[in-house]
Amino acid sequence: MPIPATRTRFAPSPTGYLHLGHAHSALFSAAQADSDGFLLRIEDIDPGRCRPEFEQAIFDDLAWLGLEWQTPVRRQSDHMDVYRRALAQLQDMNLLYPCFCTRKQIQDEIAHAGHAPHELPSGPDGTLYPGTCRHMDAGERAERLAIGEHHALRLKTDTAAAMTGALTWHDRTAGEQHAQPESFGDVVLARKDTPTSYHLAVTVDDAIQAITLVTRGEDLFAASHLHRLLQALLELPTPDYHHHGLITGPNGKRLAKRDSGATIRHLREDGKTPAEVRTLAGFGDQA
């Protein structure tokens, strides 16, 4: 069967029940795809929080809403070897370094730098990592790796960006964007116990699944700058992007999985029909 010209994906993590925001994202993604071009992906790289019952609930809720997707469904936990190979490729380019800092040590390092809180450099994921381990003595680094000390792998983002040169990506609402991955600082791409991060896994998976249009919430707009850099480094194709608005609760804040009253499961049990929930998610009967 030929690959549809527009392939999209909905990629939830099975760490809780889907809420109206997820329904909006899934319906939006499906509405953009050509026939047979909507995929479902389970992003379950966090074994401490992911649960089989939440994964099954994802299937049940989406089917109840009337969505259909291609099979088989890709589960990230089944493909850790793929992410390890991508990391090895970046390692061969001398773009990764081990970071042994705990969150507390990073906070202490920043505090000791003498900056006022409003002066600290920050990016999309919060205060930027100060680069402590990037400048570690090579002998100390080798010793700590040899004894198996817990560590993360960080990307030398500025070096990587200099290597690729200027990059652009296209958002269907905001237009052409000039990639600014440096805003993330030396981002974590893997940890010793989890050989990938969201940023690395999603970039690799979108290429493997031949996704031509990445649809996701506007809260992830900034992440596309970093993903564009990873695409260039790993020689992966660049899809189009469409970052949609977010469904908010009565307090004006975007919904979270802890908002149990807005979960699809709760609304189903409360007697709502699929059409009613689709309307609450901003789609009515049009998606």
C-alpha positions as CSV (number, residue, x, y, z in Angstrom):
1,M,0.0,0.0,0.0
2,P,1.5,3.4,-0.9
3,I,2.4,5.8,1.9
4,P,-0.1,8.6,2.2
5,A,1.2,12.1,1.3
6,T,0.3,13.4,4.7
7,R,1.1,11.2,7.7
8,T,0.5,12.4,11.2
9,R,0.8,10.8,14.6
10,F,-0.7,11.0,18.1
11,A,2.0,10.0,20.6
12,P,0.7,9.9,24.3
13,S,2.6,8.6,27.3
14,P,0.7,5.9,29.3
15,T,1.3,7.7,32.6
16,G,-2.4,8.5,33.3
17,Y,-5.8,8.7,31.6
18,L,-6.3,10.8,28.6
19,H,-8.1,14.1,29.1
20,L,-9.9,16.6,26.8
21,G,-6.6,18.2,25.8
22,H,-5.4,14.8,24.6
23,A,-8.7,14.3,22.7
24,H,-8.2,17.6,21.0
25,S,-4.6,16.7,20.0
26,A,-5.6,13.3,18.7
27,L,-8.6,14.6,16.8
28,F,-6.6,17.5,15.4
29,S,-3.8,15.1,14.2
30,A,-6.3,12.7,12.6
31,A,-8.1,15.5,10.8
32,Q,-4.8,16.6,9.1
33,A,-3.9,13.2,7.8
34,D,-4.8,11.7,4.5
35,S,-6.7,8.5,4.4
36,D,-4.8,5.7,6.3
37,G,-2.2,8.3,7.3
38,F,-3.0,8.6,11.0
39,L,-0.6,6.7,13.4
40,L,-0.7,6.1,17.1
41,R,2.6,5.8,19.0
42,I,3.0,4.9,22.7
43,E,5.9,7.0,24.2
44,D,6.7,4.7,27.2
45,I,10.4,5.4,27.8
46,D,9.7,6.1,31.5
47,P,9.2,2.7,33.1
48,G,8.7,4.2,36.6
49,R,5.5,6.0,35.5
50,C,4.1,4.1,32.6
51,R,1.4,1.5,33.3
52,P,-0.2,-1.2,31.1
53,E,-3.7,-0.2,32.2
54,F,-3.1,3.4,31.1
55,E,-2.0,2.1,27.7
56,Q,-5.1,0.0,27.3
57,A,-7.2,3.0,28.3
58,I,-5.6,5.0,25.5
59,F,-6.7,2.5,22.9
60,D,-10.2,2.3,24.5
61,D,-10.7,6.0,24.7
62,L,-9.5,6.8,21.2
63,A,-11.6,4.0,19.7
64,W,-14.7,5.2,21.7
65,L,-14.1,8.7,20.1
66,G,-14.3,7.0,16.7
67,L,-10.6,7.2,15.7
68,E,-8.9,4.6,13.7
69,W,-5.1,4.2,13.2
70,Q,-2.6,2.2,11.4
71,T,-1.3,-1.0,13.0
72,P,1.0,-2.2,14.5
73,V,1.3,0.5,17.1
74,R,4.9,1.6,17.8
75,R,6.0,1.4,21.4
76,Q,9.2,3.2,22.2
77,S,10.2,0.7,24.9
78,D,10.5,-1.9,22.2
79,H,13.1,0.1,20.2
80,M,15.8,1.2,22.7
81,D,18.5,-0.3,20.5
82,V,17.5,2.2,17.8
83,Y,18.0,5.1,20.1
84,R,21.3,3.7,21.3
85,R,22.5,3.7,17.7
86,A,21.5,7.3,17.3
87,L,23.4,8.2,20.5
88,A,26.5,6.3,19.2
89,Q,26.3,8.3,16.0
90,L,26.4,11.5,18.0
91,Q,29.1,10.2,20.2
92,D,31.2,9.4,17.2
93,M,30.8,13.0,16.2
94,N,32.2,14.0,19.6
95,L,29.0,15.9,20.5
96,L,28.1,14.1,23.8
97,Y,29.6,14.2,27.2
98,P,28.7,12.5,30.5
99,C,27.1,14.6,33.2
100,F,27.3,13.3,36.8
101,C,25.5,16.2,38.4
102,T,22.3,15.6,40.4
103,R,19.5,18.2,40.2
104,K,20.6,19.5,43.7
105,Q,24.2,19.8,42.6
106,I,23.1,21.8,39.6
107,Q,21.0,24.1,41.7
108,D,23.8,24.6,44.2
109,E,26.3,25.4,41.3
110,I,23.9,28.0,39.9
111,A,23.3,29.5,43.4
112,H,27.1,29.7,44.0
113,A,27.5,31.6,40.7
114,G,26.3,34.7,42.5
115,H,23.5,35.6,40.1
116,A,20.2,36.9,41.2
117,P,17.3,34.6,40.1
118,H,16.2,36.9,37.3
119,E,19.7,37.1,35.9
120,L,20.2,33.3,35.5
121,P,20.2,32.2,31.9
122,S,17.1,30.2,31.1
123,G,15.6,28.3,28.2
124,P,12.4,26.4,27.3
125,D,13.1,23.7,29.9
126,G,14.1,26.1,32.7
127,T,17.4,27.4,34.0
128,L,20.2,26.3,31.7
129,Y,22.8,23.8,32.8
130,P,26.0,25.6,33.8
131,G,28.3,23.2,32.0
132,T,30.0,21.8,35.1
133,C,30.8,18.4,33.7
134,R,31.6,19.6,30.2
135,H,34.9,20.9,31.4
136,M,35.7,18.0,33.7
137,D,39.3,16.6,33.6
138,A,39.4,13.7,31.2
139,G,41.1,11.5,33.8
140,E,38.4,12.1,36.4
141,R,35.7,11.5,33.8
142,A,37.2,8.2,32.8
143,E,37.5,7.1,36.4
144,R,33.9,7.9,37.2
145,L,32.7,6.1,34.1
146,A,34.8,3.1,34.9
147,I,33.2,2.6,38.3
148,G,29.7,2.8,36.7
149,E,28.7,6.1,38.4
150,H,25.2,7.2,37.4
151,H,25.2,9.9,34.7
152,A,23.3,11.5,31.9
153,L,24.6,12.2,28.4
154,R,24.4,15.8,27.3
155,L,24.6,17.3,23.9
156,K,27.2,20.0,23.2
157,T,24.5,22.1,21.6
158,D,26.5,25.1,20.6
159,T,29.2,22.9,18.9
160,A,26.5,20.9,17.2
161,A,24.7,24.0,15.9
162,A,28.0,25.4,14.6
163,M,28.6,22.1,12.8
164,T,25.3,22.1,11.0
165,G,25.1,25.8,10.3
166,A,21.9,27.8,10.0
167,L,18.7,25.6,9.9
168,T,15.1,26.3,9.3
169,W,11.8,24.5,9.8
170,H,8.2,25.3,8.8
171,D,5.2,25.7,11.0
172,R,1.9,25.8,9.1
173,T,0.6,28.6,11.3
174,A,3.7,30.6,12.2
175,G,5.5,30.1,8.9
176,E,9.3,29.6,8.4
177,Q,11.3,29.4,11.5
178,H,15.0,29.9,12.0
179,A,16.2,27.1,14.3
180,Q,17.6,28.3,17.6
181,P,18.6,25.1,19.5
182,E,21.1,27.0,21.6
183,S,18.3,28.2,23.7
184,F,18.2,24.7,25.3
185,G,21.8,24.8,26.4
186,D,23.5,21.4,26.8
187,V,20.3,19.3,26.8
188,V,20.1,15.8,28.2
189,L,19.7,13.2,25.5
190,A,19.9,10.0,27.6
191,R,20.5,8.7,31.1
192,K,22.4,5.6,32.2
193,D,19.1,3.8,33.1
194,T,17.1,5.1,30.1
195,P,19.1,5.3,26.8
196,T,17.0,8.1,25.3
197,S,15.1,11.3,26.1
198,Y,11.8,12.6,24.7
199,H,13.8,14.9,22.3
200,L,15.9,12.1,20.8
201,A,13.2,9.4,20.7
202,V,10.5,11.6,19.1
203,T,12.9,12.8,16.4
204,V,14.1,9.3,15.5
205,D,10.6,7.9,15.6
206,D,9.1,10.5,13.3
207,A,11.7,9.7,10.7
208,I,11.3,6.0,11.0
209,Q,7.5,6.3,10.7
210,A,7.8,8.6,7.7
211,I,5.7,11.3,9.5
212,T,5.3,14.3,7.1
213,L,3.4,16.6,9.5
214,V,4.1,16.7,13.2
215,T,1.0,18.0,15.1
216,R,1.3,18.8,18.8
217,G,0.4,21.5,21.3
218,E,1.8,25.0,21.1
219,D,3.5,24.3,24.5
220,L,6.0,22.2,22.5
221,F,6.7,24.8,19.9
222,A,10.2,25.6,21.2
223,A,11.1,21.9,21.1
224,S,11.0,21.9,17.4
225,H,14.1,24.1,17.3
226,L,16.1,21.4,19.0
227,H,14.5,18.6,17.0
228,R,15.5,20.3,13.8
229,L,19.1,20.3,15.0
230,L,18.9,16.6,15.8
231,Q,17.4,15.9,12.3
232,A,20.4,17.6,10.7
233,L,23.0,15.8,12.8
234,L,21.4,12.4,12.2
235,E,20.7,13.1,8.5
236,L,16.9,12.6,9.0
237,P,14.1,14.2,6.9
238,T,12.4,17.3,8.3
239,P,8.6,17.2,8.4
240,D,6.2,20.2,8.5
241,Y,4.9,21.2,11.9
242,H,1.5,22.4,13.1
243,H,1.3,23.5,16.7
244,H,-2.3,23.7,17.8
245,G,-3.8,25.7,20.7
246,L,-4.4,24.1,24.1
247,I,-7.6,23.1,25.9
248,T,-7.7,24.8,29.3
249,G,-9.7,24.2,32.4
250,P,-11.9,26.7,34.4
251,N,-8.8,28.2,35.9
252,G,-7.4,29.1,32.5
253,K,-4.5,26.7,32.8
254,R,-3.9,23.8,30.4
255,L,-5.3,20.5,31.4
256,A,-3.1,17.9,33.1
257,K,-3.6,14.2,33.8
258,R,-4.3,15.1,37.5
259,D,-7.5,16.9,36.3
260,S,-9.6,13.8,36.7
261,G,-12.9,15.5,36.0
262,A,-11.7,16.2,32.4
263,T,-10.5,12.7,31.6
264,I,-12.2,10.8,28.8
265,R,-12.8,8.0,31.2
266,H,-14.6,10.2,33.6
267,L,-16.7,11.8,30.9
268,R,-17.7,8.4,29.5
269,E,-18.7,7.2,33.0
270,D,-20.7,10.4,33.5
271,G,-22.9,9.5,30.5
272,K,-21.4,11.7,27.8
273,T,-21.6,10.5,24.3
274,P,-18.6,10.4,21.9
275,A,-20.1,13.3,19.9
276,E,-20.5,15.4,23.1
277,V,-16.9,14.7,24.1
278,R,-15.7,15.6,20.6
279,T,-17.5,18.9,20.9
280,L,-16.0,19.5,24.3
281,A,-12.6,18.9,22.7
282,G,-13.3,21.5,20.1
283,F,-14.3,19.2,17.2
284,G,-17.9,18.4,17.2
285,D,-18.6,15.9,14.4
286,Q,-16.1,17.3,11.9
287,A,-12.9,15.4,12.9
